Amino acid sequence: MIIRLLGPLELTGPNGAVQLSSAGQRTLVARLALKPGETVPKSALVDALWSDEVPATATKTLHSLLARLRNQIRDAGLGELITTREPGYVLNASADTVDVARFEALVAAARASNDPVESARQLREALALWTGDPLADCRPGEWTRQESARLTELRMDATEALMDASLALGEHAAVAPLVNSLVEQHPFRERLWEQLMIALYRCGRQAESLAAFHRARGVLVDELGIEPGTRLRDLEQAVLSGDPRLDLPERVPVVVRGNLPADRSSFVDRPETEHVADLIRQHRLVTLVGVGGVGKTRLAVHVARGEQPPDGVWLVELAALRDRALVPHTVAEALGVVDQTGRGQLSVLTEFLADRDALLVLDNCEHVVDHCAVLVDTLLRVAPKLRVIATSRRALRVYGEQVMSVAPLSVPYPAATLFAQRANAAVPGSFVITEANEQAVTDLCRRLDGIPLAIEMAALRVRALTPAQLLERLDDRFRVLTDDGRTALPQHQTLLATMDWSFDLCSPREQLLWARASVFAGSFDLAAAEAVCSDDALTADYMFDAVDGLVDKSVLQREEHAGVARYRLLETMRQYGQTRLRASDEESRLRLRHRDWYAGIAEQGERAWFTPRQAATVGWMTAESGNIRAALEYSLTTPGEADTGLRLAATLWFYWVGCGRFAEGRHWLNWALSLETEPSRARCKALWVTGYVATLQGNTSAVPALLESCRAEASLLDDEDADVYATYVQGAAAVFDDDLPTGASLLAEADRRHSELGHLDSNVIMARVALAITVAFGGELDRAAALCTEARSVCEENGELWARAYALYVLAFVAMGRGDVVEARELATSSLRIKEKFDDLLGIAVSVELLALISVVTGSAAHAALLLGGADRVWQSVGLPLFGSANFAASHDQCVALCLQALGDETYAAEFARGSAMTVAQVVAAAQS
């Protein structure tokens, strides 16, 4: 149930929104909802309806309005939401179902927090609850006016608090335009004027900050006849004198201790909880084993939440992973460890975790159990403070492992408690265990063998059926399944029975979609469902209805990415769907369609890369990463499909290169090339793309063989496109190896031939940019500037950002060579900001290196040393620092020498170490400060 008062009034139940046809009904709901669970006297309800002039029939009219309202509420499936309780009425709902209560709780929590990051998050979440003016569609009157004014003032207070938190986080550049707009709407709020002045001052706009004070004073004197308050006048003096207290105070970074998700429902304690907690405190590896749906994940996360190791608790979800070789990649991704050097990811993890005191929760290991065992065994050997909780249907069989079998919940309790809590959540305030239903609930839980997932699914149905009716349906279902699954464990039979029962409650189209959607790895959108899952039996026209039905039945989980709704099957639901899909003999066809759709997605991404949609493509491809991996794996493990896998891996060059996925790109490309050895255009492209990725990793020794094969096969096939791209990569590799004459010759050739062939894409621009940096190394600054100015112009015309950022970097390098430090800083900072959007660590690293040099030549040696440490931290995740190139390293070496000269060895080392300890985000922020 949801009650919204912060905008158009809404009351929504299981059967949809309650149609509140009159302002009187809406006023009654609002007045009761502001005090959920509390008795509101009849006199207060009368005052809310008729505060100006109470009619003689007020009491009778009130009863009539409430009677109609309660009937409508029952029809919406909300039961006895409003009941009589002398001396008035009560709304039987918890506070978290009312947006006003949720808003006030979030604001209170934000005010109580000492962490501006958390405060800002809570305030944004609170303000997002507002959809319009409060109580605007209620009956006009004194109560409505007063309550609306109170809520509006709370909203403004929260807005001001958010601006304060944003200023504390150093977001003054974003705050300034926001507050400037707010003072236009609320010119008498002096706190907003103060925030505007501080934001402008911290942006280096002192004159505008003082002008804001004079604007404020003019409004207050002219409109209200009063002078600004003491705080505002003191702030003017502080701005005039450049008071250092106005500067952004140095804030100790808040350590994010892990990635455990917030609880979305209550945890029902079970006898083994404390035992598991004791085990993980005494041992370093605890594996929870048991049947699917028994609650292993929930128990592991609950126990982990009670631990507080210094380096955090990290949840690694393996359920959607299909390629076992990517187990280390998935763990690294969960930990936020980025390394594209070409080293094995297991080596990267051992290095990262070696000295850390952390707890890993590896969830759903059963389908990758061997690889998980190797990973856990290796990590525990090299990281003495690391602990691991694993959930699996099989033990890992690693030395020192403590295996804990997770049993079903005991019946009647706590199994009945779980049923009651989930049933009450389905229709808040409507379900409790009573003498009348206790036996039915107990029998239901017993027939479900105490399996939490089965109990939770059954509890959802109390919206339509009583426990006794549920038990009757379940009895029928078990009789039907008596002869099925004789070789399965009893718990599996019970869970399958529950799944079958839930499946039978779906419409035929929903059943088809449930089975077919099991081919997706991770989430998917409606377009993907229509393309992959539709046919004559489930046409695209009915797909939305089927998706909506499965979301309503909690089979599909809905989430949102970049404003687009996406859906996913929980793992147990997905496995059940796969069983149904295999039984229908449709699996091969569906997996092929899935692969073809995501191959098309990759091709769309490649086409969009050189358009204004480039930045959006980054987020789009990240959201589809699980499905892209599944499409690649299908292609490379299915006989006769390797050629498509090769084309797909090569098409994704923009994802591997532009989104900083070097190591994963090499994994798929090498696998595909090992399967497809006959010359083809797809193989030619894959060869130069692999060489491209290796070059950017600084692994230039691997490049000649790749490109020789590419050019030989391209000549055989008359594939000029592949040959010219290989020429570009070969030229870039030569430059990285400090062979500038060869590099310049090859890059010039590539640039010329691209023009002759009519090519225009990001790699064409990058060939020109690479030529520019090459001639710049040779002292031809004017030629380099001309090449990059043209490249920049072409990028701007086409909405391209990624290659444009590299052109800006080279222009910054040229500006430094000419001694124009101001221009160089502006260009390098612009390049860095773009690269941050793409998570392009290579682009971030080279930009930070240049900004470090700019800092030291402008007298900020300590800041330069800090940035050098930060750049070193980034290079560790990219590959060979500065590609191992003496030419690229020249400015770095100059920067180091100047820093040492200004600071001395000891201070330089301290600042460098401080930078090395920063995260990539902190490095980027420091470089722009």
Number of C-alpha atoms within 10 A of each C-alpha: 21 16 22 21 30 25 16 16 21 18 23 17 21 16 14 13 17 18 15 18 9 13 16 22 21 23 24 21 23 23 22 22 27 19 18 19 17 16 18 22 15 17 13 16 22 17 17 23 27 18 16 12 9 12 10 8 8 16 15 9 14 17 12 12 15 18 13 12 23 19 13 17 23 16 15 18 21 26 20 15 16 21 15 13 13 11 11 15 19 21 23 22 23 15 17 15 17 22 21 22 18 16 25 17 16 21 27 15 15 25 20 10 14 10 17 20 16 16 24 24 15 23 26 17 15 22 18 11 16 18 13 12 16 24 25 18 17 24 21 18 15 15 20 23 16 11 15 18 15 12 19 15 12 15 20 16 14 25 20 19 20 24 26 22 22 21 21 18 17 20 17 23 15 14 20 22 13 13 22 19 13 18 20 9 10 13 17 17 15 19 18 24 24 20 23 26 28 28 30 22 21 19 17 12 14 18 13 15 26 20 14 20 22 14 14 23 22 16 17 19 12 11 11 10 11 12 15 19 12 9 11 20 14 12 19 21 12 15 20 13 9 13 11 10 9 14 12 16 11 9 11 7 10 10 9 9 14 21 14 16 10 7 10 6 9 10 12 15 14 16 11 14 14 11 12 23 18 12 16 20 13 11 13 18 26 26 30 25 25 20 20 20 21 22 20 26 22 17 22 23 19 17 18 24 16 10 15 14 17 13 18 21 26 24 22 22 16 21 19 18 21 17 14 16 14 19 22 21 21 18 23 19 13 16 20 13 16 21 25 28 22 22 12 13 24 19 12 21 22 17 14 15 19 16 14 16 17 21 25 22 23 23 22 25 26 18 18 20 19 16 17 22 17 15 17 22 18 16 22 21 12 14 19 14 17 22 23 23 25 27 28 22 18 18 23 27 15 17 11 12 18 20 19 18 16 20 18 20 24 16 19 17 14 17 26 25 18 22 31 21 20 22 25 19 17 19 20 20 19 18 18 14 17 9 8 9 13 17 16 20 27 22 17 28 28 18 18 26 22 27 26 24 19 23 28 19 20 25 25 19 18 21 18 10 14 16 22 17 15 18 21 13 13 19 13 11 16 20 11 11 15 11 8 13 13 10 8 11 11 13 19 16 19 20 25 19 23 22 20 16 18 17 22 13 12 17 13 14 19 24 20 21 23 27 25 26 28 26 26 26 23 22 24 21 18 16 14 18 21 19 16 25 26 20 10 6 11 18 14 19 10 14 21 15 13 22 24 14 17 23 16 13 18 15 22 22 15 19 14 11 11 10 7 9 13 20 22 21 24 17 18 15 21 25 16 18 24 19 14 21 22 13 11 12 10 13 19 13 12 20 21 17 17 26 27 18 20 22 23 14 19 24 16 13 22 20 16 16 24 21 19 16 16 22 19 15 23 19 16 15 18 13 17 20 17 18 25 25 21 24 27 25 19 21 24 21 13 12 9 10 15 22 21 21 29 28 23 28 32 26 23 23 24 24 24 22 18 23 22 23 21 25 24 18 25 21 15 21 25 16 17 27 21 11 14 18 10 9 15 18 17 20 25 31 25 27 27 29 30 28 27 28 26 26 23 23 23 23 20 21 13 13 23 15 11 21 25 16 17 29 23 15 21 23 14 11 14 13 18 15 17 26 24 25 27 29 26 29 32 27 28 28 26 24 27 24 19 19 16 21 15 16 26 22 16 24 30 20 17 25 24 13 19 23 11 9 11 8 15 12 19 22 17 21 27 23 25 26 29 28 30 30 30 28 20 20 20 14 13 14 21 13 16 26 24 13 22 27 19 15 25 22 14 16 23 14 11 13 17 24 25 26 27 27 25 27 32 27 28 30 29 29 29 26 20 19 15 13 11 13 20 13 17 25 24 16 22 30 25 18 28 28 17 21 26 16 15 21 17 19 27 24 24 27 28 23 30 28 25 27 27 31 28 22 21 21 16 12 13 15 25 21 23 32 30 26 30 32 27 31 30 22 22 25 23 17 23 28 25 17 22 23 23 16 17 15 20 20 15 13 16 19 13 13 25 20 14 19 27 17 12 16 16 12 11 10 15 24 16 15 21 23 18 16 25 20 15 20 15 22 12 14 24 23 14 17 26 16 8
